[in-house]
Amino acid sequence: MEKWICEVCGYVYDPKQGDPDNGIEPGTPFEAIPEDWVCPECGAGKEDFVKQ
C-alpha cells in the first residue's frame, strides 16, 4: 500500500496505520477513505494529498 502526503503540512497517511483517532481503521487504502475526511494535522481535504 502506498503512503500519501499532505501538501499543506507534510503529514503522511500510512494505510498500514490508518487514522484510528478519526475512524479510519489500519489497513484502509487512501482511496477507500471517505471524501469528507481531512488531514488530522492541519484540516486539509483529501484533494491536498499526493501519492508518495
N, C-alpha and C positions, 0 to 999 in steps of 0.2 A: 504494500500500500504506500502511496506517495504522500509526502508531507506537503502542507500548504502554508504559505507565509502571508501575513497581513502586511500589505504595502504601506499602511499608515504607521504602525508601531513596531513591526518586526516579530510579533507573536507567531509562533509556529504551531499549527494544528497537526498533531500526530495521530493518525487514525488508530494506532495501537493503544494510545492512552485515552482517546476520546476527550470529552469535556463533561465529566460526570457532574460537576457542580451546576451545570446548565442543562442537564437532561440528555446529554449525548454519551451513550454507552461506549466503553472501549471496544474497538473493532469496527466502528462505524466509519465507512468511507466518506470523504468530504462531500461527494456527490449526493449522498443519502441524508445529509443534514438538512433540516427544514430551511426554506428560503428566508424565514424571518429570524434565524439565528444570527447573532452578532458576535464580534470578537470580544472575548471575556476581558481583555486588557484595555481596549480603547472604544469599543462600541461600534466599530466599522462593520459594514454589511459584508455578506459573502462575496459580493462583486468586487471587494477590495482585496481579495486574496488571489495569489498566484501560485501555481504549482512549483515546488522547489526543484 
